[in-house]
Amino acid sequence: MSHRVILPADLGPVETNALLCGGVAPRPIALASTLSAEGVRNLSPFSFFNAFGSNPPTVAFAPNRRGRDGTVKHTYLNAVATGEFVIAAVSHAMLHQMNVASAEWPDGVDEFPKCGLTPVPARFVAPALVGESPFQMECRLKQVVELGEGPGSGLMLIGEVLAFHVREDCLVDGILHPDALDLVGRNGGAFYTRASGTAVFEVPKPAVRPIGYDALPEPLKQSRILTGNDLGQLANSPALPDLTAPVRHPGDPASPGELDMAIQQALVRHDLPEAWRLVGLRMHA
Ligand SMILES: Cc1cc2nc3c(=O)[nH]c(=O)nc-3n(C[C@H](O)[C@H](O)[C@H](O)COP(=O)(O)O)c2cc1C
């Protein structure tokens, strides 16, 4: 399959935004709660958002200049005026209320009653927490980074987290569990992702010094059956086992193709020792 090369210089800000949103995805959503200098609450979602450091805990999001006319958003004005914001993670149960908050409500409108989410007093900052959110951060604005000037240009707000608010049931054995959080992410267009249930899976961390793909036996790399993911799991092994005298079991497949399929099935079961035993047989098939 060929790839299309697209140059930003050939695109307008709206098309560029669509490309970024589709390809840099799924993105977490920050439901940002702010207060204007006059004390009016604001609540709006932003998916140009992430965490960037743990010491001090640092997050950033970008209420950018509008692609349409280059004007700035209330959230940006409020955060810069007061130096404070709260970021609430968005769970699936909050999805459509978050969507109401994203509408371009006029200046001076408090989005909390508009979307029906519940303002709750925070501990260290004046903007409200969002009662329904399973995970929230009270933040102090540390830095504003302007990324250009025209319509669609970035206005990145970097904040230090003063306090986390974690819903009790989300902490399972000291880890925030994705099924309890049930967060949603943003893709391109009108697409969203739900990060729980069958969409969530675990991947074992690689060995401290994995053997690497280039150390895999050549017949495996030439296989028409084993995929990049299959070979990646073998390449993550801490050491190349001795393949010279593999243990044979009754009923083991004999042909290279059948052995490759058996290796693949062992990897699906995450049974790495069995996969390597079968690789040994494969080397002598
Ligand atoms: C899920 C979602 C993510 C969004 N992400 C961004 C974003 O990262 N940056 C941005 O400028 N606007 C983003 N928007 C649009 C803003 O939420 C929207 O412009 C909002 O009306 C801004 O409100 P404000 O002027 O009260 O700050 C997003 C909208 C939705 C629904």
The ligand as a Gaussian input file, in Angstrom:
#p B3LYP/6-31G(d) Opt

LIG

0 1
 C      -13.841000      16.301000      22.780000
 C      -13.473000      17.714000      22.382000
 C      -12.162000      18.093000      22.381000
 C      -11.789000      19.409000      22.049000
 N      -10.483000      19.737000      22.049000
 C      -10.112000      21.009000      21.776000
 C       -8.737000      21.394000      21.859000
 O       -7.859000      20.595000      22.184000
 N       -8.423000      22.689000      21.600000
 C       -9.374000      23.603000      21.280000
 O       -9.034000      24.762000      21.079000
 N      -10.684000      23.268000      21.209000
 C      -11.068000      22.007000      21.470000
 N      -12.407000      21.661000      21.440000
 C      -13.388000      22.710000      21.182000
 C      -13.697000      23.518000      22.460000
 O      -14.212000      22.690000      23.477000
 C      -14.725000      24.591000      22.124000
 O      -14.148000      25.517000      21.222000
 C      -15.298000      25.313000      23.338000
 O      -16.459000      25.992000      22.970000
 C      -14.340000      26.329000      23.934000
 O      -15.021000      26.954000      24.994000
 P      -14.550000      28.283000      25.710000
 O      -14.528000      29.411000      24.684000
 O      -15.627000      28.469000      26.746000
 O      -13.215000      28.029000      26.312000
 C      -12.785000      20.353000      21.715000
 C      -14.134000      19.946000      21.691000
 C      -14.475000      18.639000      22.024000
 C      -15.911000      18.214000      21.998000

